[in-house]
Amino acid sequence: MKKNPTQMQIGERISQLEESLRAMQAELAILRSQKLVNALLEADGPVPRENQTVVRAAGGLTIKGSRLTLFAIMDEIREGNSLKNVRDLYELTDEEMLDVLDYIHLHKADVEKEYQSALKSAEENRKYWDEKNQEQLGRIYVQRDVVRAKLHELREQYHTDRKS
């Protein structure tokens, strides 16, 4: 670059550098995700590391120090989100994401059974509240009709009084 570049040249160079930086960050994220996937694919059997991330809480399997469940992560992955996106969405470190995936891989049958149980429970809960809300909506609609009838009556009375 020249010794005394113009403002326009400086702006163009900044734009070029920012674009290069974005491209490198995107490539880095892809490479990190690929490294994570490769580590899982190469692992045949137990991974020789202690899992510091996944803990059992009252609400099920969660990420240590948070209320984030493994089931939420599994939902995101099953919906087709990339591991990088899931990691970024929940602000997990690479280590935490690897621990989660390791745990799911090593305890697949138990995790899947618990996941299906949680889905069933959530569906039953949703149905219960749908029914409760329908009852409440029914009462609200009756009240709405009574209020509308009263308003209609008052309007008629108002117009009658104005004509007199």
Backbone as ProteinMPNN parsed JSONL, in Angstrom:
{"seq_chain_A": "MKKNPTQMQIGERISQLEESLRAMQAELAILRSQKLVNALLEADGPVPRENQTVVRAAGGLTIKGSRLTLFAIMDEIREGNSLKNVRDLYELTDEEMLDVLDYIHLHKADVEKEYQSALKSAEENRKYWDEKNQEQLGRIYVQRDVVRAKLHELREQYHTDRKS", "coords_chain_A": {"N_chain_A": [[0.842, -1.176, 0.0], [0.413, 2.306, -0.617], [2.341, 5.097, 0.734], [0.834, 7.332, 1.603], [-2.179, 6.726, 1.605], [-5.448, 7.267, 0.173], [-8.624, 8.167, 1.677], [-10.596, 6.609, 0.511], [-9.118, 4.462, -0.508], [-8.19, 3.388, 1.866], [-10.624, 2.639, 3.059], [-11.493, 0.698, 1.179], [-9.456, -1.215, 1.485], [-9.848, -1.961, 4.155], [-12.382, -3.14, 3.927], [-11.702, -5.308, 2.256], [-9.978, -6.744, 3.969], [-11.725, -7.305, 6.11], [-13.571, -8.975, 4.816], [-11.88, -11.102, 4.138], [-11.28, -11.957, 6.724], [-13.833, -12.812, 7.627], [-14.211, -14.963, 5.885], [-12.094, -16.638, 6.694], [-12.87, -17.149, 9.346], [-15.247, -18.546, 8.932], [-14.239, -20.792, 7.608], [-12.619, -21.822, 9.643], [-14.547, -22.51, 11.564], [-15.892, -24.549, 10.204], [-13.808, -26.41, 9.922], [-13.294, -26.981, 12.628], [-15.72, -28.204, 13.355], [-15.604, -30.405, 11.646], [-13.369, -31.679, 12.691], [-14.386, -32.434, 15.167], [-16.43, -34.217, 14.374], [-14.85, -36.153, 13.077], [-13.353, -37.093, 15.248], [-15.352, -38.365, 16.686], [-16.131, -40.324, 14.844], [-13.834, -41.857, 14.67], [-13.705, -42.918, 17.154], [-14.106, -45.924, 18.537], [-15.898, -47.482, 20.612], [-15.534, -46.88, 24.156], [-14.584, -43.527, 24.808], [-11.477, -42.351, 25.779], [-11.714, -40.336, 28.026], [-12.752, -38.221, 30.667], [-16.073, -37.33, 31.311], [-17.021, -34.16, 31.843], [-19.158, -32.571, 31.542], [-21.899, -33.445, 31.126], [-24.57, -33.935, 33.283], [-26.806, -35.501, 35.613], [-29.871, -34.215, 36.448], [-32.815, -33.056, 38.22], [-34.573, -32.556, 36.153], [-33.722, -34.262, 34.2], [-31.117, -35.298, 31.923], [-28.627, -32.917, 31.815], [-26.664, -30.015, 30.86], [-23.852, -29.286, 32.705], [-24.15, -26.828, 35.186], [-26.165, -25.439, 33.962], [-29.546, -25.115, 32.647], [-29.954, -26.393, 30.361], [-30.95, -29.102, 28.453], [-29.928, -32.394, 27.338], [-31.731, -33.328, 25.574], [-32.765, -31.104, 24.252], [-30.571, -30.394, 22.732], [-30.366, -32.722, 21.201], [-32.777, -32.541, 19.788], [-32.266, -30.295, 18.152], [-30.137, -31.269, 16.568], [-31.4, -33.417, 15.306], [-33.204, -32.032, 13.8], [-31.683, -31.241, 11.759], [-29.752, -29.303, 12.06], [-26.407, -28.105, 11.941], [-23.526, -29.327, 13.741], [-21.858, -27.268, 14.522], [-23.602, -25.055, 14.414], [-25.427, -25.782, 16.411], [-23.738, -25.866, 18.617], [-22.969, -23.151, 18.701], [-25.487, -21.931, 19.008], [-26.295, -22.67, 21.592], [-24.187, -21.7, 22.957], [-21.934, -23.314, 23.631], [-18.757, -24.718, 24.49], [-16.123, -26.177, 22.456], [-15.197, -28.418, 23.781], [-17.3, -28.982, 25.589], [-19.331, -29.579, 23.753], [-18.235, -31.838, 22.551], [-18.18, -33.551, 24.773], [-20.948, -33.855, 25.2], [-21.737, -35.137, 22.814], [-20.166, -37.425, 23.021], [-21.288, -38.587, 25.332], [-23.909, -39.126, 24.482], [-23.321, -40.94, 22.432], [-22.026, -43.039, 23.843], [-23.985, -43.887, 25.627], [-26.221, -44.559, 24.198], [-28.628, -46.208, 23.977], [-29.9, -45.891, 26.518], [-30.152, -43.087, 26.648], [-31.764, -42.609, 24.423], [-34.087, -44.002, 25.161], [-34.882, -42.529, 27.433], [-35.235, -40.068, 26.184], [-37.399, -40.588, 24.436], [-39.326, -41.093, 26.364], [-39.464, -38.563, 27.564], [-40.427, -37.085, 25.379], [-42.958, -38.25, 25.096], [-44.125, -37.569, 27.548], [-44.096, -34.774, 27.306], [-45.865, -34.466, 25.172], [-48.257, -35.458, 26.291], [-48.597, -33.549, 28.28], [-48.912, -31.254, 26.699], [-51.365, -31.908, 25.424], [-53.08, -32.004, 27.638], [-53.04, -29.288, 28.485], [-54.022, -28.092, 26.188], [-56.666, -29.012, 26.215], [-57.524, -27.865, 28.649], [-57.228, -25.166, 27.997], [-59.092, -24.989, 25.943], [-61.492, -25.319, 27.36], [-61.407, -22.99, 28.904], [-61.374, -21.059, 26.853], [-63.914, -21.532, 25.812], [-65.553, -20.602, 27.902], [-64.789, -17.926, 27.845], [-65.697, -17.169, 25.291], [-68.475, -17.366, 25.666], [-68.841, -15.369, 27.57], [-67.995, -13.204, 26.029], [-70.019, -13.122, 24.091], [-72.209, -12.435, 25.682], [-71.415, -9.897, 26.533], [-71.308, -8.575, 24.059], [-74.021, -8.698, 23.338], [-75.119, -7.102, 25.349], [-73.844, -4.658, 24.75], [-74.986, -4.176, 22.236], [-77.636, -3.861, 22.969], [-77.411, -1.55, 24.576], [-76.525, 0.287, 22.649], [-78.772, 0.383, 20.975], [-80.607, 1.446, 22.771], [-79.4, 3.923, 23.232], [-79.52, 5.082, 20.656], [-82.278, 5.207, 20.371], [-82.967, 6.938, 22.464], [-81.718, 9.267, 21.541], [-83.203, 9.878, 19.306], [-85.566, 10.688, 20.378]], "CA_chain_A": [[0.0, 0.0, 0.0], [1.16, 3.567, -0.702], [2.628, 5.73, 2.011], [-0.276, 8.207, 1.97], [-3.368, 6.285, 0.867], [-6.636, 8.106, 0.317], [-9.672, 7.598, 2.522], [-11.275, 5.587, -0.277], [-8.233, 3.303, -0.537], [-8.206, 2.811, 3.212], [-11.921, 1.978, 3.202], [-11.492, -0.511, 0.35], [-8.557, -2.199, 2.104], [-10.539, -2.461, 5.356], [-13.421, -4.049, 3.45], [-11.037, -6.539, 1.803], [-9.487, -7.474, 5.14], [-12.885, -7.819, 6.852], [-14.097, -10.1, 4.045], [-10.93, -12.205, 4.34], [-11.457, -12.421, 8.096], [-15.079, -13.584, 7.668], [-13.981, -16.226, 5.179], [-11.247, -17.478, 7.539], [-13.663, -17.579, 10.502], [-16.165, -19.579, 8.454], [-13.442, -21.996, 7.362], [-12.204, -22.328, 10.945], [-15.71, -23.162, 12.179], [-16.113, -25.804, 9.471], [-12.728, -27.331, 10.278], [-13.511, -27.431, 14.008], [-16.828, -29.158, 13.33], [-15.122, -31.629, 11.011], [-12.483, -32.314, 13.664], [-15.275, -33.037, 16.147], [-17.056, -35.369, 13.726], [-13.806, -37.168, 12.871], [-13.025, -37.68, 16.548], [-16.43, -39.302, 17.016], [-16.1, -41.46, 13.918], [-12.674, -42.684, 14.979], [-13.897, -43.541, 18.466], [-14.816, -47.198, 18.48], [-15.95, -47.874, 22.004], [-15.43, -45.744, 25.079], [-13.586, -42.504, 24.552], [-10.675, -42.294, 27.0], [-11.72, -39.04, 28.67], [-13.812, -38.087, 31.651], [-17.108, -36.387, 30.898], [-17.191, -33.127, 32.859], [-20.222, -31.669, 31.103], [-23.253, -33.981, 31.246], [-24.949, -34.322, 34.641], [-28.22, -35.837, 35.775], [-30.579, -33.305, 37.352], [-34.22, -33.421, 38.39], [-35.237, -32.472, 34.858], [-33.113, -35.19, 33.247], [-29.717, -35.073, 31.595], [-28.412, -31.508, 31.501], [-25.301, -29.498, 30.781], [-23.459, -28.838, 34.04], [-24.211, -25.39, 35.423], [-27.221, -24.793, 33.177], [-30.805, -25.854, 32.569], [-29.988, -26.936, 29.006], [-31.006, -30.563, 28.46], [-29.399, -33.099, 26.174], [-32.837, -33.51, 24.641], [-32.837, -29.892, 23.418], [-29.486, -30.521, 21.759], [-30.744, -33.801, 20.277], [-33.822, -32.001, 18.908], [-31.623, -29.439, 17.152], [-29.371, -32.115, 15.648], [-32.366, -34.195, 14.507], [-33.851, -31.112, 12.86], [-30.758, -31.004, 10.657], [-28.782, -28.236, 12.319], [-25.023, -28.581, 12.014], [-22.97, -29.341, 15.088], [-21.348, -25.918, 14.776], [-24.739, -24.186, 14.716], [-25.963, -26.169, 17.711], [-22.753, -25.398, 19.593], [-23.071, -21.695, 18.779], [-26.817, -21.592, 19.496], [-26.328, -22.843, 23.04], [-22.954, -21.112, 23.478], [-21.119, -24.372, 24.216], [-17.381, -24.801, 24.011], [-15.864, -27.406, 21.698], [-15.057, -29.49, 24.772], [-18.642, -29.324, 26.062], [-20.047, -30.231, 22.661], [-17.656, -33.171, 22.416], [-18.675, -34.327, 25.912], [-22.36, -34.169, 24.941], [-21.8, -36.141, 21.752], [-19.599, -38.65, 23.593], [-22.264, -39.174, 26.248], [-24.996, -39.677, 23.666], [-22.77, -42.101, 21.717], [-21.704, -44.121, 24.771], [-25.187, -44.305, 26.358], [-27.251, -44.351, 23.175], [-29.902, -46.875, 24.278], [-30.517, -45.245, 27.684], [-30.512, -41.717, 26.292], [-32.902, -42.678, 23.492], [-35.262, -44.41, 25.94], [-35.263, -41.374, 28.241], [-35.68, -39.046, 25.238], [-38.751, -40.962, 24.007], [-40.186, -40.891, 27.531], [-39.65, -37.111, 27.701], [-41.316, -36.663, 24.291], [-44.309, -38.714, 25.419], [-44.589, -36.739, 28.654], [-44.354, -33.433, 26.767], [-47.086, -34.542, 24.353], [-49.385, -35.572, 27.223], [-48.717, -32.239, 28.912], [-49.481, -30.35, 25.696], [-52.782, -32.255, 25.248], [-53.78, -31.583, 28.845], [-53.222, -27.84, 28.477], [-54.916, -27.755, 25.072], [-58.034, -29.239, 26.701], [-57.803, -26.841, 29.648], [-57.385, -23.893, 27.301], [-60.358, -25.031, 25.207], [-62.537, -25.038, 28.34], [-61.31, -21.563, 29.245], [-61.822, -20.309, 25.675], [-65.376, -21.678, 25.739], [-66.135, -19.662, 28.87], [-64.515, -16.569, 27.361], [-66.595, -16.901, 24.168], [-69.813, -17.134, 26.214], [-68.805, -14.025, 28.164], [-67.903, -12.253, 24.925], [-71.345, -13.011, 23.478], [-73.053, -11.694, 26.629], [-70.982, -8.498, 26.47], [-71.757, -8.041, 22.766], [-75.47, -8.507, 23.402], [-75.358, -5.943, 26.213], [-73.452, -3.482, 23.973], [-76.009, -3.97, 21.203], [-78.812, -3.337, 23.671], [-77.123, -0.173, 24.976], [-76.517, 1.103, 21.424], [-80.176, 0.573, 20.569], [-81.212, 2.357, 23.737], [-78.79, 5.218, 22.985], [-80.104, 5.638, 19.427], [-83.7, 5.486, 20.644], [-82.993, 8.134, 23.302], [-81.297, 10.416, 20.737], [-84.282, 10.208, 18.375], [-86.663, 11.285, 21.127]], "C_chain_A": [[0.891, 1.244, 0.0], [1.377, 4.152, 0.681], [1.481, 6.608, 2.478], [-1.524, 7.801, 1.183], [-4.539, 7.241, 1.115], [-7.631, 7.403, 1.232], [-10.373, 6.45, 1.797], [-10.432, 4.309, -0.316], [-8.2, 2.604, 0.819], [-9.507, 2.028, 3.433], [-11.996, 0.684, 2.42], [-10.631, -1.599, 0.968], [-9.182, -2.8, 3.369], [-11.617, -3.459, 4.955], [-12.833, -5.372, 2.991], [-10.585, -7.386, 2.981], [-10.64, -8.072, 5.955], [-13.484, -9.021, 6.139], [-13.193, -11.32, 4.189], [-11.092, -12.81, 5.725], [-12.717, -13.268, 8.223], [-14.905, -14.947, 7.007], [-13.134, -17.167, 6.032], [-12.015, -17.989, 8.761], [-14.64, -18.682, 10.106], [-15.415, -20.888, 8.218], [-13.001, -22.629, 8.673], [-13.354, -23.071, 11.624], [-15.985, -24.508, 11.518], [-15.056, -26.83, 9.855], [-12.877, -27.844, 11.71], [-14.638, -28.457, 14.073], [-16.38, -30.479, 12.73], [-14.202, -32.406, 11.948], [-13.301, -33.055, 14.718], [-15.93, -34.296, 15.587], [-16.039, -36.484, 13.539], [-13.437, -37.852, 14.174], [-14.093, -38.687, 16.957], [-16.409, -40.532, 16.123], [-14.95, -42.406, 14.214], [-12.845, -43.425, 16.292], [-14.734, -44.806, 18.307], [-14.823, -47.749, 19.888], [-15.79, -46.644, 22.879], [-14.297, -44.787, 24.708], [-12.799, -42.321, 25.852], [-10.578, -40.888, 27.597], [-12.9, -38.985, 29.626], [-14.792, -37.012, 31.19], [-17.381, -35.421, 32.042], [-18.447, -32.278, 32.619], [-21.625, -32.178, 31.401], [-23.5, -34.443, 32.679], [-26.436, -34.661, 34.664], [-28.813, -34.903, 36.822], [-32.027, -33.771, 37.444], [-34.957, -33.441, 37.058], [-34.665, -33.413, 33.81], [-31.652, -34.859, 33.03], [-29.53, -33.632, 31.134], [-26.93, -31.205, 31.359], [-24.982, -28.897, 32.149], [-23.492, -27.312, 34.123], [-25.283, -24.674, 34.622], [-28.501, -25.625, 33.265], [-30.982, -26.484, 31.189], [-29.957, -28.462, 29.059], [-30.357, -31.139, 27.212], [-30.486, -33.243, 25.119], [-32.999, -32.296, 23.724], [-31.758, -29.953, 22.337], [-29.824, -31.59, 20.731], [-31.826, -33.33, 19.301], [-33.202, -31.171, 17.783], [-30.863, -30.266, 16.113], [-30.312, -32.892, 14.74], [-33.116, -33.321, 13.505], [-32.915, -30.712, 11.725], [-29.776, -29.875, 10.868], [-27.383, -28.828, 12.441], [-24.546, -28.537, 13.46], [-22.452, -27.961, 15.473], [-22.494, -24.98, 15.157], [-25.328, -24.494, 16.085], [-25.035, -25.666, 18.818], [-22.875, -23.891, 19.791], [-24.41, -21.252, 19.377], [-26.871, -21.636, 21.023], [-25.053, -22.357, 23.732], [-22.116, -22.137, 24.251], [-19.695, -24.269, 23.684], [-17.227, -26.069, 23.187], [-15.808, -28.602, 22.642], [-16.43, -29.945, 25.283], [-19.431, -30.058, 24.983], [-19.535, -31.654, 22.465], [-18.12, -34.077, 23.553], [-20.125, -34.762, 25.69], [-22.465, -35.291, 23.907], [-21.228, -37.476, 22.225], [-20.633, -39.358, 24.467], [-23.401, -39.826, 25.466], [-24.53, -40.947, 22.969], [-22.582, -43.29, 22.66], [-22.923, -44.672, 25.503], [-26.42, -44.226, 25.45], [-28.603, -44.952, 23.554], [-30.621, -46.187, 25.437], [-30.986, -43.834, 27.366], [-31.741, -41.712, 25.386], [-34.188, -43.047, 24.229], [-35.783, -43.226, 26.766], [-35.815, -40.247, 27.363], [-37.122, -39.338, 24.79], [-39.752, -40.767, 25.142], [-40.48, -39.399, 27.727], [-40.577, -36.57, 26.611], [-42.762, -37.035, 24.587], [-44.912, -37.85, 26.521], [-44.94, -35.329, 28.17], [-45.638, -33.417, 25.942], [-48.326, -34.64, 25.237], [-49.651, -34.232, 27.899], [-49.361, -31.236, 27.957], [-50.97, -30.619, 25.506], [-53.611, -31.794, 26.437], [-54.069, -30.086, 28.798], [-54.063, -27.381, 27.305], [-56.369, -27.913, 25.512], [-58.426, -28.164, 27.713], [-58.052, -25.491, 28.982], [-58.679, -23.861, 26.506], [-61.523, -24.731, 26.143], [-62.575, -23.542, 28.669], [-61.795, -20.708, 28.073], [-63.337, -20.384, 25.522], [-66.067, -20.704, 26.677], [-65.949, -18.215, 28.393], [-65.467, -16.217, 26.216], [-68.016, -16.636, 24.646], [-69.877, -15.727, 26.806], [-68.766, -12.955, 27.079], [-69.28, -12.043, 24.289], [-72.303, -12.231, 24.378], [-72.709, -10.204, 26.563], [-71.439, -7.863, 25.151], [-73.258, -7.768, 22.769], [-75.809, -7.269, 24.237], [-74.987, -4.647, 25.479], [-74.492, -3.164, 22.902], [-77.264, -3.351, 21.832], [-78.598, -1.874, 24.058], [-77.082, 0.765, 23.772], [-77.945, 1.409, 20.974], [-80.866, 1.576, 21.483], [-80.695, 3.778, 23.505], [-79.408, 5.869, 21.75], [-81.566, 5.982, 19.62], [-83.819, 6.778, 21.45], [-82.632, 9.378, 22.502], [-82.409, 10.846, 19.78], [-85.429, 10.926, 19.091], [-86.422, 12.703, 21.507]], "O_chain_A": [[1.991, 1.229, 0.553], [0.72, 3.781, 1.653], [1.184, 6.62, 3.673], [-1.883, 8.458, 0.206], [-4.598, 7.927, 2.136], [-7.503, 6.214, 1.524], [-10.703, 5.435, 2.41], [-10.962, 3.207, -0.175], [-8.185, 1.375, 0.897], [-9.49, 0.901, 3.93], [-12.501, -0.319, 2.924], [-11.015, -2.768, 0.98], [-9.059, -3.999, 3.62], [-11.75, -4.512, 5.58], [-13.377, -6.436, 3.287], [-10.784, -8.601, 2.993], [-10.549, -9.204, 6.431], [-13.869, -9.993, 6.79], [-13.677, -12.441, 4.345], [-11.047, -14.029, 5.885], [-12.689, -14.325, 8.853], [-15.393, -15.959, 7.511], [-13.416, -18.364, 6.094], [-11.833, -19.136, 9.169], [-14.838, -19.639, 10.854], [-15.896, -21.961, 8.582], [-13.01, -23.854, 8.799], [-13.151, -24.143, 12.194], [-16.277, -25.492, 12.198], [-15.378, -27.996, 10.087], [-12.614, -29.017, 11.976], [-14.521, -29.466, 14.77], [-16.728, -31.547, 13.233], [-14.246, -33.635, 11.996], [-12.953, -34.168, 15.115], [-15.974, -35.326, 16.259], [-16.339, -37.645, 13.815], [-13.229, -39.065, 14.201], [-13.778, -39.74, 17.511], [-16.641, -41.649, 16.586], [-15.073, -43.617, 14.031], [-12.2, -44.449, 16.518], [-15.92, -44.748, 17.984], [-13.872, -48.405, 20.313], [-15.897, -45.512, 22.408], [-13.2, -45.208, 24.342], [-13.397, -42.154, 26.915], [-9.491, -40.315, 27.668], [-13.923, -39.633, 29.406], [-14.397, -35.936, 30.742], [-17.907, -35.812, 33.084], [-18.756, -31.378, 33.401], [-22.462, -31.416, 31.884], [-22.737, -35.241, 33.223], [-27.215, -34.173, 33.846], [-28.314, -34.814, 37.943], [-32.414, -34.758, 36.819], [-35.864, -34.249, 36.858], [-35.078, -33.37, 32.651], [-31.024, -34.21, 33.867], [-30.18, -33.179, 30.192], [-26.069, -32.02, 31.689], [-25.753, -28.098, 32.681], [-22.951, -26.607, 33.271], [-25.32, -23.444, 34.595], [-28.527, -26.693, 33.877], [-32.037, -27.041, 30.886], [-29.043, -29.047, 29.641], [-30.248, -30.478, 26.18], [-30.203, -33.276, 23.922], [-33.332, -32.448, 22.549], [-32.001, -29.609, 21.18], [-29.601, -31.401, 19.535], [-31.793, -33.68, 18.121], [-33.561, -31.322, 16.615], [-30.941, -29.989, 14.916], [-30.059, -33.017, 13.542], [-33.604, -33.81, 12.486], [-33.293, -29.946, 10.839], [-29.038, -29.52, 9.95], [-27.205, -29.921, 12.979], [-25.09, -27.808, 14.29], [-22.594, -27.538, 16.621], [-22.378, -24.203, 16.105], [-25.688, -23.585, 16.833], [-25.486, -25.115, 19.822], [-22.882, -23.41, 20.924], [-24.458, -20.306, 20.163], [-27.429, -20.743, 21.66], [-24.861, -22.571, 24.929], [-21.654, -21.875, 25.362], [-19.464, -23.793, 22.573], [-18.098, -26.938, 23.212], [-16.321, -29.675, 22.324], [-16.691, -31.143, 25.395], [-20.116, -31.041, 25.265], [-20.323, -32.573, 22.239], [-18.422, -35.248, 23.323], [-20.482, -35.909, 25.962], [-23.189, -36.267, 24.103], [-21.745, -38.536, 21.87], [-20.829, -40.568, 24.358], [-23.802, -40.951, 25.764], [-25.268, -41.93, 22.92], [-22.937, -44.418, 22.317], [-22.898, -45.816, 25.957], [-27.513, -43.871, 25.892], [-29.623, -44.27, 23.462], [-31.821, -45.927, 25.351], [-32.08, -43.43, 27.761], [-32.649, -40.9, 25.567], [-35.248, -42.481, 23.962], [-36.985, -42.96, 26.789], [-36.754, -39.553, 27.755], [-37.961, -38.438, 24.768], [-40.882, -40.332, 24.919], [-41.614, -39.021, 28.022], [-41.412, -35.705, 26.875], [-43.677, -36.243, 24.361], [-46.072, -37.447, 26.438], [-45.955, -34.761, 28.573], [-46.41, -32.46, 26.009], [-49.332, -33.983, 24.97], [-50.804, -33.833, 28.066], [-50.239, -30.468, 28.348], [-51.762, -29.68, 25.433], [-54.707, -31.26, 26.271], [-55.198, -29.658, 29.038], [-54.758, -26.37, 27.413], [-57.206, -27.058, 25.222], [-59.526, -27.616, 27.647], [-58.972, -24.764, 29.357], [-59.307, -22.807, 26.402], [-62.435, -23.986, 25.786], [-63.638, -22.924, 28.706], [-62.537, -19.746, 28.27], [-63.972, -19.4, 25.141], [-67.044, -20.056, 26.303], [-66.851, -17.388, 28.528], [-65.987, -15.103, 26.164], [-68.7, -15.774, 24.094], [-70.835, -14.989, 26.578], [-69.424, -11.921, 27.195], [-69.66, -10.912, 23.986], [-73.12, -11.452, 23.886], [-73.6, -9.355, 26.54], [-71.908, -6.725, 25.146], [-73.713, -6.74, 22.268], [-76.683, -6.485, 23.868], [-75.712, -3.656, 25.564], [-74.835, -2.0, 22.693], [-77.863, -2.43, 21.275], [-79.496, -1.049, 23.889], [-77.546, 1.902, 23.852], [-78.276, 2.546, 20.638], [-81.612, 2.443, 21.026], [-81.467, 4.734, 23.572], [-79.774, 7.044, 21.773], [-82.039, 6.976, 19.068], [-84.67, 7.618, 21.157], [-83.186, 10.447, 22.757], [-82.546, 12.031, 19.475], [-86.173, 11.685, 18.471], [-87.272, 13.325, 22.144]]}, "name": "protein", "num_of_chains": 1, "seq": "MKKNPTQMQIGERISQLEESLRAMQAELAILRSQKLVNALLEADGPVPRENQTVVRAAGGLTIKGSRLTLFAIMDEIREGNSLKNVRDLYELTDEEMLDVLDYIHLHKADVEKEYQSALKSAEENRKYWDEKNQEQLGRIYVQRDVVRAKLHELREQYHTDRKS"}
